[in-house]
Amino acid sequence: MNIVILDGMESENDIENVLKKVIEKENKTYTYFKLKDMKILPCRNCGVCGVKMPGECAFKDDMPKIIKALVKSEMVVMLTPIRFGGFDSQLKKAVDKLSLLGSPFLEVKKGKLSHPGRYNTDGKSMFFDFVIGVSRNHSESQKQSFRNLIIQNAAIMEMSYKTLIVEEADDITKIEHCIIDALKEVAV
């Protein structure tokens, strides 16, 4: 299994190290992107990537590296601090640009708006989305907002997903076990 890790944490942390270790222990390959060290411009919703330059952003940044890795992957793991019930800003910019992987034409399926994949013609999810949110004693409503965000993003992009929220202050061994259990649950 090929996994892409999009790390939205601001600094080196034990969780990213545990995540890499767990993936390696499972003999899975991964491509790692530390988003804070990359140039990712915000999506301007100009529409150029939809038809004029299909799947390619008009504004040059580091997203083509991520997109190339994602097209070859079976799972994307996103690691982010929870910010106001959502992603860190750097991960948010990358997630917005995942629309490059989608068809420019939106569809309504089962009463919900979706953005079918440009490259997955077999009707299956292009990859599995596994999001790890790192909480700093957030309220339950902020955590639920984060879960809801993942649900909606996965529905729009027609992806299967798993959300894991860990407390930053938790013992790293506890966090490691949570990641191991979650990865076993989502094994594709």
N, C-alpha and C positions, 0 to 999 in steps of 0.2 A: 504494500500500500504506500502510495506517495502522498505525503501530507504537506500542506503549506501552513506555516505559522506566521500570522500577522500580529506582531507584538506592539500594542499601543501603550505600554507602560513607559513612564518618563525616564526611568533609570534601570540599571541592572537590579535584578531582584531574585530572590530564592524561588519564586513560583516559575519563572521562565526556565531556570536551571532544572527544576524538578520535572517540568513538562518535557524538556528535551531528553532528560534521563529516562523517563517512563517510555517515551516513544522509541528511543534507542534500544531499551531493554526488550521491547516487543518486536525487535528486528524490522522496524518500519523505517523508511527513508523520509526525510523531511527537508524542506527548503525554508529557511528562516529569514524573516524580514523585520528588522528593528526600525519601526516606522519613524521614530524621532530623528533617525540619522538619514532619512530619505527626503527628497523633494517631492511632495505630493500637493498639487494645486487643487483648490476646491473646484467642484463641478460648477460650471456656469450655466448649465441647462441650455446651451446654445443649439443643441440638436445636430451638430455636425457629425458626431459619432454614429448617429442613427442611419443616415442615408448617404450623405456626401462623402464621408470617410468611414465606412462601416467598421465598427469596433475599434476605432482609433480616435483618440482625443486630439482636438486641434491645438491644445496647449501642451507643450512638451514638458514632461516631468518624468519621474521614475516609475509610474504606474505600468508601462509596458513590461517591465521586468516581472512585476507581480502577476499581471494578466497572463503572461507566457507560462509562468509556473502554475497558475490556477487551472489553465486549460488542460494541463497534464496531470492534475491531481485528482484524488478521490475524496479528499477531505480538506477543509480549511479550518484551522483552529485560530480563533481570535482571542487575544488576551488583552484586557483593558480595565483600567480603573473605572468604576461607575461614577459618572458625572451627571448630576441632576437627573438621574434615572435613565441615562443614556451612555453612549460611548465617549471615550476620550476624543478630543477634537481631531487628532491625527488619524485615528482609526476611522472616525466618521467620514473624513475626506476620502479615505480609501474605499470604504463601503459604498459611498455615493457613486464612485467611479466603477463599481462592479457592474453598473448598467452597460458598460462596454461589452460585457459578455452576453447581454440580452438582445433580443430582436428589438428593432425600433418600434414595433407594433405591439401595443398592449392588448390583452384579451381579458374577458370576464369569464372566469371559471368558478362554478359553484357559488355564484354571487359575489365573487371577490375579483378585484383587479389584479392581473398578473403580468409579469414581464418575462415571457418564455425565453429560454436560452437560445442563443444564436448558433451554438455549436452542438447541442445535444438534440439530435433529430429522432432519437428512439423514445422520446417522451419521458425518460427518467430524469431525476435530478442530475445536474452536471457534477456536483460534489456534495458532500455532507458538510453542514455548517455546525461547528462546535464552538460555542462562545463561553469563555470563562470571564466572569465579571468579578473584580476585586473590590470588596466593600470595605469602607472605613466606618463601621457602625452606622450604616445607612438605615433609615426607617424601613419598615416592611413595605410601605407604599412606594418608596423609591425603588426597592428591589423588584416589586411587581411591575412597575413602569418599565424597568430594564427587561424583564421577561417578556412583557407585551411588545416591546420594540423588536426583540428577536423574532417573536412569532410573526409579526407583520412583515418584517424584512424577508423572512424565509418564505412567506406566502407569496409576496410580490415576485421574488426570484425563483419560485417553484423549487425550493430546496428543502430537504429534510434537515432537521436541526436538533440540537441538544444544548440546553443552557445550564451552566453550573455557576453558582455564586459562592465565593469563599470570602471569609473575613481575613483582611490583611493581618490581623493580630493572631490568627489561629496558628497553632503549632504546625510547622512545615511538614511533619510526618502525617498529620491529619489531612492536610491539603494534598499531599502525595497520594494518599489512599482514595480521596475523593476523585482525583484525576484518573487514577487507575480504574476505579469502578465505572466512571463515566465513559472512558475509552472502551472498556469491555462492552458496555451497553450499546455503543454506537458502531462497533466493529462492522465494517462493510466488506 
